[in-house]
């Protein structure tokens, strides 16, 4: 059995050393085209993923591959600019390692973001709070031997995206005049965009949006006791709904278009939770 606990501890110690002992309260994982938020961190320490033990480097455009730690409005944060994905050929263990490292570092709350395709009541440019998820990736990140130092063998998933925090986030969005919708996120393995028939299946299953990330990280961090806030940037309409072919460029363009609203929401969440 790989000693995941001690590997995570070594990684957390390395990050702590490189950031002069910063103790982040909140961790952020920024999805496709959303990494610019990290530029607003005060007193920032920047560490390339390639230098961090246990971190793999993303091969996808729009994922900078940098860990940024510092202050936002007096709160200490650790931010991942980009992530690796299952479709890049990585194991689930590698995919969830950075999220787990943030929790090991001291982050009690993780804000996990992504770009997603809208299925039901969502349109390109919408921001959507994740209320729950459906895992269609074909693998569970906790499969294999369990280390009780990280969490229980059979963790409960009934409140994985904290109901209490979702209420707070919705109040924050309303107070700031930001339209924030809510829905269920379906995770698919990728890298192909879904077929119209698959989107119809997801719609019948109750999904509001679909993407290729977030769920493994959410499960792993929740397993370790972290509270999760999930937010999707709706970058396109899903296949069969959109009248045009889907492209990654569209994903990045939409993320760029709503960047200012996204940044304002995340900043207000950090100061308000």
ZABA-623379 format. One record per atom (N, C-alpha, C): x, y, z. Coordinates in steps of 0.2 Angstrom, whole numbers, plus 2048, in hexadecimal, padded with zeros to 3 digits. Example, Ala and Ser with C-alpha at 12.3 -4.5 7.8 and 13.67 -1.06 7.14 Angstrom:
BEGIN
8427E4827;83E7EA827;8427F0827;8407F5823;8447FB824;840800827;
REM end
This chain:
BEGIN
8047FA800;800800800;804806800;80380B7FB;8068117FB;805815802;80A818805;80981C80B;806823809;800823807;7FD82A805;7FE82F80A;7FC82D810;7FC832816;803836816;808832817;80F835818;811838811;80F83680B;81183A805;80D841805;807841808;803847808;80784C80D;809849813;80C84D818;813850815;81684C812;81D84E80F;81B85480A;816854806;814859801;81285F805;80E85E80A;80B86480E;811867811;816864814;81C866817;82086A812;82186880C;82486B807;821872805;81A872804;817878802;81787D808;81787B80E;81787F814;81E882814;82387E813;82A881813;82B88680D;828885807;82988A802;825890803;820890807;81C896808;81D89980F;823898812;82489A819;81F89981E;81D89381E;818890823;811893823;80F89581D;80889781D;80389281F;7FE893822;7F988E824;7F2890821;7F188E81B;7EB890817;7E588D81A;7DF89181B;7D988F81D;7D588C818;7D588F812;7D188E80C;7D588C806;7D3886803;7D78847FD;7D28857F7;7D58877F1;7D18887EB;7D48837E5;7D08807E1;7D287D7DB;7CF8807D6;7D38837D1;7D08887CC;7D08847C5;7CA8837C2;7C987F7BC;7CB8837B6;7C98807B0;7CB8837A9;7CA88A7A8;7CF88E7A7;7CE8957A6;7CC8997AC;7CC8977B2;7CB89A7B8;7D089C7BC;7D689A7BA;7DC89B7BE;7DF8A27C0;7DC8A77BC;7DE8AE7BD;7DD8B07C4;7D88AD7C7;7D68B07CE;7DC8B07D3;7E18AB7D1;7E78AA7D6;7EB8B17D5;7EA8B57D0;7EE8BB7CF;7ED8C07D5;7E78BF7D8;7E58C47DD;7E78C37E4;7EB8BD7E5;7EE8BB7EB;7F38C07ED;7F38C27F4;7F88C77F7;7FD8C37FA;8048C67F9;8098C27FC;80A8BB7F9;8098BA7F3;8098B47F0;80F8B07F0;80F8AA7F2;8148A57F0;8128A17EB;81689F7E6;81489B7E0;8198967DF;8168907DE;81A88A7DE;8178867D8;81B8847D3;8198807CD;8178797CF;8128767CD;81186F7CE;81786B7CD;81B86C7C8;8208687C6;8258677CC;82586C7D1;82A86C7D6;8278697DD;8208687DD;81D8657E3;81D85E7E3;81F85B7E8;81F8537E8;8188517E8;81784C7E3;8108497E3;80B84C7DE;80D8527DC;8098567D7;80B8547D0;8068537CC;8078527C5;8058587C1;8088597BB;80785F7B7;80185E7B2;7FD8637B1;7F78627AC;7FA8647A5;7F78607A1;7F986179A;7F4865796;7EF868799;7E986B796;7EA872796;7E8876791;7E887D790;7E3880795;7E5885798;7E188979D;7E28867A4;7E78827A5;7E98807AC;7F18817AD;7F28877B1;7F98897B2;7FD8857B5;7FB8807BA;7FF87C7BD;80487F7C3;8008847C7;8048887CC;8008887D2;8038867D8;8008877DE;80288E7E1;7FD8927E3;7FE8997E5;7FB8997EC;7FF89C7F1;7FD89C7F8;7FE8A37FA;7FA8A67FE;7FA8AD801;7F48AF804;7F28B5804;7ED8B8807;7E88BB802;7E18BA804;7DC8BE801;7D78C1806;7D78C7806;7D38CB80B;7D48C8812;7DA8C7814;7DC8C481B;7DC8BD81C;7D98B9817;7D88B2818;7DE8AF814;7E18AA817;7E78A6814;7E48A1810;7E68A1809;7E489C805;7E9898801;7E88937FE;7EC88F7FA;7E888D7F4;7EB88F7EE;7E788F7E8;7EB88B7E2;7E78867E0;7E98827DA;7E78857D4;7EC8877D0;7EA88A7C9;7EA8847C4;7E58817C3;7E487B7BF;7E58757C3;7E386F7BF;7E38687C2;7E58637BC;7E685D7BE;7E78587BA;7E08547B9;7DF8507B4;7D984D7B2;7D98467B1;7D48427B2;7D483B7B1;7D68397AA;7D383E7A5;7D483C79E;7DB83D79C;7DF8417A0;7E684179E;7EA83B79F;7E78367A2;7EA8307A3;7ED82F7AA;7EB8347AF;7ED8337B6;7E982E7BA;7EC82B7BF;7E88277C3;7E482C7C8;7DF8297CB;7DB82D7CF;7DF82F7D5;7E482B7D7;7E882D7DD;7EC8337DC;7EE8347D6;7F283A7D4;7ED8407D3;7E783F7D0;7E28447CF;7E08477D6;7DF8437DB;7DD8467E2;7E28487E6;7E98467E5;7EE8487E9;7EF84F7EB;7EE8547E6;7EF85B7E8;7E985D7EC;7E385B7EB;7DE85D7EF;7DF85B7F7;7E18557F7;7E38527FE;7E8856801;7ED8587FD;7F385B800;7F0862803;7EC8657FF;7E986C802;7E686A809;7E2865809;7DF863810;7E4862815;7E985E813;7EF85C818;7F286381A;7F3868815;7F686E817;7F287281C;7EC87181D;7E8874822;7E187781F;7E0877819;7DA879816;7D4876818;7D087981C;7C987681F;7C487681A;7C487B815;7BF87C810;7C387C809;7C0879804;7C28797FE;7BD87C7F9;7BF8807F5;7BA8837F0;7BD8807E9;7B987C7E6;7BB8787E0;7B787A7DA;7BA87D7D5;7B78807D0;7B887C7C9;7B487D7C4;7B587A7BE;7B187E7B8;7B387C7B2;7AF87E7AD;7AA8787AB;7A48797A9;79F8747A8;79A8757A3;7978707A0;79287179B;78B87179E;78787679C;78087679F;77C87179B;77886E7A0;77386979D;76C86B79E;76A86E7A3;7638707A4;7618777A4;76287A7AA;7608817AB;7668867AB;76B8847A8;7718887A8;77388A7A1;7768907A1;77889379A;78089579B;783895795;78A897795;78B89E799;79089E79D;7918A57A1;78E8A47A8;78A89F7A9;78789E7B0;78C89C7B5;78B89E7BB;78F89B7C1;78A8967C5;78C8907C6;78888B7C9;78B8887CF;7878887D5;78A8857DB;78887E7DB;78D8797DC;78B8727DC;7888707E2;78286D7E1;77E86B7E7;7808637E9;7828607E3;7838587E4;7868567DD;7898507DD;78C84E7D7;78A8477D5;78B8457CF;78A83E7CD;79183C7CA;7948367CC;79A8347CA;79982F7C4;79A8317BE;79A82D7B8;7A182C7B5;7A682D7B9;7AD82C7B7;7B08257B6;7AC8217B9;7AE81A7B9;7B38177BE;7B481C7C3;7B981A7C8;7B881F7CE;7B981C7D4;7B88207DA;7BF8217DD;7C18277DF;7C88297E1;7CA8257E8;7C58237EB;7C681F7F2;7C78187F1;7C78157EB;7C780E7EA;7CE80C7EC;7CF8067EF;7D58037F2;7D58037F9;7DB8027FC;7DC802803;7DB809806;7D880980C;7D680F80F;7DB811815;7DD817816;7E181981B;7DD81D820;7DC81A826;7D781D82B;7DA82482D;7E082582C;7E382C82E;7E0831829;7DE82F823;7DB83481F;7D383581F;7D082F821;7C982F821;7C6828822;7BF828823;7BC821824;7BC81D81D;7BB81781E;7BB812818;7B5814814;7AF815817;7A9816814;7A681D815;7A9823812;7A7829814;7A082B811;79C82F815;795831813;79683680E;792836809;79283B803;78B83F803;78783F808;781842808;78184A809;78784D80B;78885480B;78F856809;791853803;798854801;79985B7FF;79485E7FC;7948667FB;790869800;79486B806;79186D80C;78A87280B;78586F80E;77E87380D;77F879811;782879816;78387F81A;787885816;78D882813;79188780F;78D889809;789885806;785887800;78088C802;77D88C808;77989180A;77C89880A;78289880E;78689E80E;7888A1808;78B89C803;78D89F7FD;7878A27F9;78189F7F9;77C8A27F6;77A8A97F8;77A8A97FF;7798B0802;77E8B5800;7848B3800;78A8B77FD;7898BA7F6;7878B57F2;7868B77EB;7808BC7EA;77A8BA7EE;7748BF7EE;7768C67F0;77A8C67F5;77C8CC7F8;7808D17F4;7848CD7EF;7888D17EB;7858D17E4;77F8CF7E3;77C8D07DC;77E8CB7D7;7818C67D9;7848C17D5;77F8BB7D4;77D8BA7CD;7788B47CC;77C8AE7CD;77A8AA7D2;77D8A37D3;77889E7D3;7788997CE;7738947CD;77688E7D1;7728897D2;7748837D5;77287D7D2;7768777D2;7748717CE;77986B7D0;7778667CD;77B8607CE;78085F7C8;78685D7CA;78C85D7C5;78D8557C4;78D8537BD;78F84D7BB;79684C7B9;79A8487BB;7A18477B9;7A28417B4;7A48437AE;7A683E7A9;7AD83D7A8;7B08387A6;7B78377A5;7BB83B7A0;7B783D79A;7BA840795;7BF83C791;7C383F78D;7C484678B;7BF848786;7BB843783;7B684577E;7B0849782;7AD84E77E;7A7851781;7A284B780;79C84C784;797847784;79384777E;79084177C;78C840776;785843778;781845774;77A847775;776842779;77783B778;77483677C;776836783;77D837784;77F83778B;77D83D78F;77C84378B;77984878F;772847791;76E84478C;76784278E;76783E794;76C839794;76C83479A;76D8387A0;77283D7A0;7748417A6;76E8457A8;76A8487A3;76584C7A5;75F8487A8;75E8427A6;75983D7A9;75C83B7B0;76283B7B1;7658397B8;76583F7BD;7638457BA;76384A7BF;76884F7BF;76D84F7BA;7738537BA;77185A7B6;77485F7B9;7738667B6;7788687B2;77E8657B3;7848677AF;7898617AF;78E8627AB;79285C7AA;79985E7A9;79E85B7AC;7A585C7AB;7AA8567AC;7B08587AC;7B58527AC;7BA8527B2;7B88567B8;7BC8567BD;7B88577C4;7BB85A7C9;7B885C7CF;7B58567D4;7B28517D1;7AF84C7D6;7B48487D9;7BA8467D6;7BF8427DA;7C28477DF;7C384D7DE;7C68517E3;7C28537E9;7BB8537E7;7B68557EC;7B684F7F1;7B58497EE;7B58437F2;7BB8427F7;7C18437F4;7C78427F8;7C78477FD;7C684D7FC;7C7852801;7C1851807;7BB850804;7B684E809;7B784880E;7BB84380B;7BD83D80E;7C183F814;7C5845813;7CA847818;7C784C81D;7C184E81C;7BD852821;7BD85981F;7BF85B819;7BE862816;7B7863814;7B5869815;7AE86C812;7AF86E80B;7AB86C807;7AC86E7FF;7A68737FD;7A98787F9;7A587C7F5;7A687B7EE;7A28797EA;7A38787E3;79F87D7DE;7A38807DA;7A08857D5;7A28837CE;79D8837CA;79E8827C3;79D8887BF;7A288A7BA;7A188F7B5;79E88B7AF;79888D7AD;79488A7A7;79788D7A1;79B88979E;79F88C798;79C88A791;797886791;79488478B;78E88078C;78987F787;78487B788;786874786;78486F789;786868788;784865781;78786077F;78585D778;77E85B777;77B85D771;77485C770;770862772;773866776;76F86C778;772872774;779872774;77D877770;77C876769;77B87B765;77A87A75E;78187A75A;78687B75E;78D87B75A;79187675E;79787475A;79B86F75D;79F872764;7A086E768;7A387076F;7AB87076E;7AE875771;7B5876770;7B8878777;7BE877778;7C287977E;7C388177E;7C3883778;7C488B777;7BE88E77A;7B888B779;7B288E77B;7B288F783;7B4889786;7B588978D;7B988E790;7BF88F78D;7C3895790;7C189C78E;7BD89C788;7BB8A3787;7B58A578B;7B18A078D;7AB8A2792;7AE8A3799;7B389F79B;7B68A17A1;7B98A77A2;7BC8AA79C;7BF8B079C;7BA8B679C;7B48B4799;7AF8BA799;7AC8BB79F;7AB8B67A4;7A88B77AA;7AD8B77B0;7B38B87AE;7B98B87B3;7B88BD7B9;7B68C37B7;7B58C87BC;7B08C67C1;7AA8C47BF;7A58C17C4;7A78BC7C8;7AA8B77C4;7AD8B17C8;7B28B37CE;7B68B77CC;7BB8BA7D1;7B88BD7D7;7B38C17D5;7AF8C57DB;7AC8C07DF;7A88BB7DC;7A58B67E0;7AA8B27E5;7AF8B07E2;7B48AC7E6;7B78B07EB;7B98B67EA;7BC8BB7EF;7B78BC7F5;7B08BD7F3;7AB8BE7F8;7AA8B87FC;7AA8B27F9;7AA8AC7FD;7AF8AB802;7B58AC7FF;7BB8AB804;7BA8B080A;7B88B6809;7B88BA80F;7B18B9813;7AC8B6810;7A68B5813;7A58AE817;7A98A9816;7A88A3819;7AC8A281F;
REM end
